[in-house]
Amino acid sequence: MTTIQQKETEVLATIRTNKQASLNTEYKDMLAFDDLFNIKCELGSEIRRLDYRINNQKSLMDKKAIEYKELQEINGSNITSVKASFQGQETYANQLKKIEWIIERMSYTLEILEIKKEATIDFYEAHVEKYVPYSSGQVKNLDKLNEESTKGKQWLAENISKLDAVIEGSEVIPAIIE
């Protein structure tokens, strides 16, 4: 008879291989015709989706951990469900055990998601290019950006008279009428 932990270990051992095989099958034709642009877009999207799911799973686990700590604080003890059971606190032990079980399931799910993400990144790097995580657009070096912006404004102030007008005055009126 196999335990849940043994089954989980077996599943975790095969997930990476199965994910790689499924990606090879899914993108076989695109790879054959060198459609790297679409592979890059789809895999980038898949990796971002997995990132989102991983972060969501972590936040759910944090909420359960807080719930667990709050339950311990309410009881005034910092014990696990096993110790509570030995001390004869069955109701408290059952409440703790339920949360511990949920956290274990969530951590297992988190491991699965992380393995899938690693396998997808490995496939991406093997067939497209080195994977660089998506940036949210936040500027990391604001001083350099401000310096470049100041240089651009100075150049524009000095050279504005040398630039041709994009729209002539007579072109504006017909555009307004239409």
N, C-alpha and C positions, 0 to 999 in steps of 0.2 A: 504494500500500500504506500503510495507516494503522498508526501505532505504538500501543502500549498507552497512552502518555501522551495521544495525540490522542483515543483512545476514551474514556479516563477524563474528559477535559475535556468531551467531548460529553455524556457521561452526567451529569456534575455540573451541566451547564448546563440539563438538562431535568428533573432530579429535583424541584426546587422546584415547577415548573409542574405536573408529574404528580401530586405529593403534594397540591397545592391542588385539582386537578381530582378526585382520588379522594375527598378529604374533602367536597367539594361534592356529589358523587354519593352518598356514604355517608350523609350527614346531611341530604339534600334533604327527605325526608319530615318529619324532626324539626323542621327549620327552618320548613317550611310550616305545621306545627301548633304552633309556638312551644313545643316541648318542650325548653326551655333547660336545665332541671334535668338531664335525662339526657345532653344534649350536654356540659354542664359536667362531669358525673361521668366520662363516657367519655373526653373529651379530656384531662381532668386525669390520668386513669389512663394514657393513652397517652403523655403528656408525661413522667410519672414513669418509665414503662418505658423511654423513650428516654434519659432522664437516667441510669438504671441502666446501660443498654447503653453509653453514652458513657463513664461512669466505669470500667466494666469494661474497655472497649477501651483506655483510657488506662493502666490498671494493667498490662494485658498488654504494651502498648508499653514501659512502664517496665521490665518484666522483661526484654524483649528488648534494651533499651538497656544494661541492667546486664550481660547475657550478652555483648553486643558489647564493652563495656569490659573485662570479665574476660578475654575472648579476646585483646584487645590487650595487657593486662597480662601474660598468660602468655607472649606472644611478646616482650614487652619493648619494643614499639614502638607508636607512636600514629599508625599509617598506615591508609589506606583500602585497600579491595580492589584498586583500580586501581594504587596505588603498590606494593603487595605483588606484584602480577602483573608489573609492570615490573622489580622487583628479583629476579624468578625464584622467588618463594615461592608456587608454584602452590597447594599444599594450603592454606596460610594464606589466600591470596587467595580460594579457593573457599569456605572457612568464613566469612570476612567477607562475601563476596558473598551467601551464603545468608541471613545475618541481615539484611543491608541490604535484600534483596528482601522479606523478611517484614515488616520495619518499613515499607517503602513501601506494601505491601498494607494493612497495618493503618492507616496514616495515611489512605489512600484511603477505607477503611471508616469511619473516624472522621469524615471530611469528609461522607460520605453521611449518617451519623446526625445530625450537627449541622445539616445542611440540612433534613432531615426534621423535626427538632425546631423549628427556626425557622419552617418553613412551618406546622406544627401550632399553634404559639403565635400566629402571625399570623391564622390562621383562627379560633382561640379568641377573640382580641381583637376581630376584626371582627364576630363573631356573638354572643358572650356578654358578656364584660366584660374589663377589663384583667387580664392574667394575673399572679397573684402566686404565686411558687413555694411549694410545700408546705413547711411548717416541721416539723421533727422533734419539736417540742414543747419544745425547749430554751429555757429562759428567758434572755432577753438582758439584762434588767435585774433582777438578783437583789436588789439593795438596795431597789428600789421594791416588789418583791413581799414582802420581809420587813417593810417598813414597813406595807403594807396588812394583812398578816397580824397584826401586833402591834396595829394599830387595831381589827381585828375581834375579837381576843381580849379587849381591854380593854372594848369595848362589850358583849360577851357576859358578861363578869364583872360589869359594872355592871347589866345588864338581865335576867339569867337568871331572877330572881324574877317578872318581868312577863310572861314567856312562858308560854303554855299548854302543858301536858304533851301529848305526842303520843300516848303509850300510858298508859292508866290501869293501876294495879296489878292490878285485877280482870280486865283484858283479857289480861294476860300468862299467867296460869295456864291458861285454856282453850287458848291457842295452844301451850303446852308439852305438854299432854295429847294433842292431836291429833298 
